[in-house]
Amino acid sequence: MEDYKYLFKVVLIGNAGVGKTCLVRRFTQGLFPPGQGATIGVDFMIKTVEVDGDKVKLQIWDTAGQERFRCITQSYYRSANALILVYDITCQPTFDCLPNWIKEIDTYASSKVLTYLVGNKSDRLLHREIPAEIGEHFAKQHSMRYLETSAKEAENVDRLFTEIAVELTKQAKENFLRPRQDSTSGKVGMPNGGSSPVGGLSCCKLN
């Protein structure tokens, strides 16, 4: 039997260069990769955390921000339990593109998906171009949770993913994710693309 009780899919989106890969690697590996190259297509890593005594496995998908990969990355929205939209607080164009990313979320993701807006690179406050209150206002407008992070300094990175794990586990326990019994695997959960009260999100639970 697997050593976790819940499995959730978390997808990071946003422009190239905002630090999505660095956030993932900081959380999953505890390191900040200097000179990190651009992600090609989609990559993912896994980390297990504990929530109220339950082991929760997060499958974290890191998507490329370049336009040429968009047709690939959009297919990962539908089965996401949580989406993290990242921008760079020192780069105005990455913030200006947020409405385009919101359109993609509205088009391809469940209307009930848990969404976070993350302003990354908070260690570079002297170069800040987007005030925190502007990011917070945008997040509030679009019913998103807001957090500023620094992958370099590990600021709020664990908090971000832990909050997501806690909220998704809470939803699962409250049966917002409707389970089904899979007789072949012994798992209880929704298959990808299944019908559920939260728009077909996939969640696995082990008894």
C-alpha positions in Angstrom: 0.0 0.0 0.0 1.1 3.5 -0.8 2.5 5.6 2.1 0.2 8.5 1.7 -3.5 9.2 2.2 -4.2 12.0 -0.3 -2.7 12.9 -3.6 -3.2 16.4 -5.1 -2.1 17.9 -8.3 -0.6 21.5 -8.1 0.2 23.3 -11.3 2.4 26.5 -11.5 1.8 28.9 -14.4 3.1 32.3 -15.4 5.6 34.0 -17.7 9.0 32.6 -18.3 11.6 33.8 -15.9 9.4 34.5 -12.9 10.9 31.7 -10.9 8.4 28.9 -11.1 11.1 26.2 -11.3 13.1 27.8 -8.5 10.0 27.7 -6.2 9.4 24.1 -7.0 13.0 23.0 -6.4 13.3 25.1 -3.2 10.2 23.4 -1.8 10.9 19.8 -3.0 14.7 19.8 -2.8 15.6 22.6 -0.4 17.9 24.3 -2.9 18.0 27.4 -5.1 19.4 26.5 -8.5 21.6 29.4 -9.8 21.4 30.1 -13.5 18.2 27.9 -13.9 17.3 27.5 -17.5 13.8 27.8 -18.9 11.5 24.9 -18.5 10.8 23.0 -21.7 7.2 22.0 -21.9 6.2 20.6 -18.5 8.2 19.1 -15.6 7.0 17.8 -12.3 8.3 16.9 -8.8 6.7 15.2 -5.8 6.8 15.9 -2.1 4.9 14.4 0.8 3.8 16.6 3.7 1.9 15.9 6.8 -1.5 17.5 7.5 -3.2 16.7 10.8 -1.5 13.3 11.0 -2.3 12.4 7.4 0.4 12.0 4.8 -0.4 14.2 1.7 1.5 13.8 -1.5 1.7 16.9 -3.7 2.4 16.3 -7.4 3.8 19.7 -8.5 3.7 20.5 -12.2 6.1 23.2 -13.4 4.9 24.5 -16.8 6.8 26.5 -19.4 5.9 30.1 -19.7 6.7 30.6 -23.3 3.9 31.0 -25.8 5.1 28.1 -28.0 4.4 25.6 -25.2 1.0 26.9 -24.3 -0.9 24.2 -26.2 0.9 21.6 -24.2 0.6 23.3 -20.8 -3.1 24.1 -21.1 -4.0 20.4 -21.0 -2.7 20.3 -17.4 -5.2 22.8 -16.1 -8.3 20.6 -16.1 -7.2 18.0 -13.6 -5.4 20.5 -11.3 -6.5 20.7 -7.7 -4.6 23.9 -7.3 -3.1 26.5 -9.6 -0.3 28.9 -8.6 0.0 31.9 -10.9 3.4 33.5 -10.5 4.8 36.9 -11.4 8.0 38.7 -10.7 7.6 41.7 -8.4 10.6 43.3 -10.1 9.3 43.0 -13.6 6.2 45.0 -14.6 5.5 43.0 -17.9 5.1 39.8 -15.9 2.3 41.5 -13.9 0.8 43.1 -17.0 0.3 39.6 -18.5 -1.7 38.3 -15.6 -5.1 39.0 -17.3 -4.1 36.7 -20.1 -3.3 34.0 -17.6 -6.6 34.6 -15.9 -8.4 34.0 -19.2 -6.6 30.7 -19.6 -7.6 29.7 -16.1 -11.3 30.6 -16.8 -11.2 28.7 -20.1 -9.4 25.5 -19.1 -9.5 25.0 -15.3 -12.4 24.0 -13.0 -14.3 27.0 -11.7 -13.7 25.6 -8.2 -9.9 25.1 -8.5 -7.9 26.5 -5.6 -5.9 29.5 -7.0 -3.0 31.5 -5.6 -1.4 34.6 -7.0 2.3 34.7 -6.0 4.6 37.6 -6.3 8.1 36.0 -6.4 11.6 37.5 -5.8 10.6 39.4 -2.7 14.3 39.3 -1.8 14.8 42.1 -4.4 12.8 44.8 -2.7 15.1 47.5 -3.9 14.1 46.6 -7.5 10.4 46.2 -6.8 8.1 47.5 -9.6 4.8 46.2 -8.4 3.7 47.2 -4.9 2.3 44.5 -2.7 -1.1 46.2 -2.4 -1.4 46.1 -6.2 -0.9 42.4 -6.2 -3.3 41.9 -3.3 -5.9 44.0 -5.1 -5.6 42.0 -8.3 -5.8 38.7 -6.4 -8.9 39.9 -4.5 -10.6 41.0 -7.8 -10.2 37.4 -9.1 -11.0 35.6 -5.9 -7.4 34.4 -5.5 -5.3 34.0 -2.4 -2.1 36.2 -2.4 1.4 35.6 -1.2 4.8 37.1 -1.9 7.7 34.6 -1.9 11.5 34.4 -2.4 12.8 31.1 -3.8 16.3 32.4 -3.2 15.8 33.1 0.5 13.2 30.4 1.0 10.7 33.1 2.2 7.1 31.8 2.3 7.8 28.9 0.0 7.0 26.2 2.5 4.1 28.3 3.7 2.6 28.4 0.1 2.6 24.7 -0.5 1.6 23.8 3.0 -1.4 26.1 2.9 -2.4 24.5 -0.3 -2.0 21.0 1.2 -4.0 22.0 4.3 -6.9 23.5 2.3 -7.2 20.7 -0.2 -7.1 18.1 2.6 -9.8 20.0 4.3 -11.9 20.0 1.2 -11.4 16.3 0.7 -12.4 15.5 4.3 -15.5 17.6 3.9 -16.4 15.5 0.9 -16.1 18.4 -1.6 -14.2 15.8 -3.6 -16.6 13.0 -4.0 -14.8 9.6 -3.7 -15.3 6.4 -5.7 -13.9 3.0 -4.9 -11.3 1.7 -7.3 -11.5 -2.1 -6.8 -8.3 -2.7 -8.8 -6.0 -0.4 -6.8 -7.8 -0.2 -3.4 -7.7 3.6 -3.8 -10.6 5.9 -3.2 -10.6 9.0 -5.3 -11.8 10.8 -8.5 -10.2 9.7 -11.8 -8.9 12.5 -14.0 -11.7 14.2 -15.8 -14.4 12.7 -13.5 -17.5 14.5 -12.4 -17.4 16.0 -8.9 -18.8 19.0 -6.9 -15.5 20.8 -7.5 -15.5 20.5 -11.3 -13.8 17.1 -11.9 -10.7 17.6 -9.9 -8.6 14.5 -9.3 -7.9 13.5 -5.7 -6.7 10.1 -4.4 -7.4 8.9 -0.9 -6.0 5.7 0.6 -7.9 4.0 3.4 
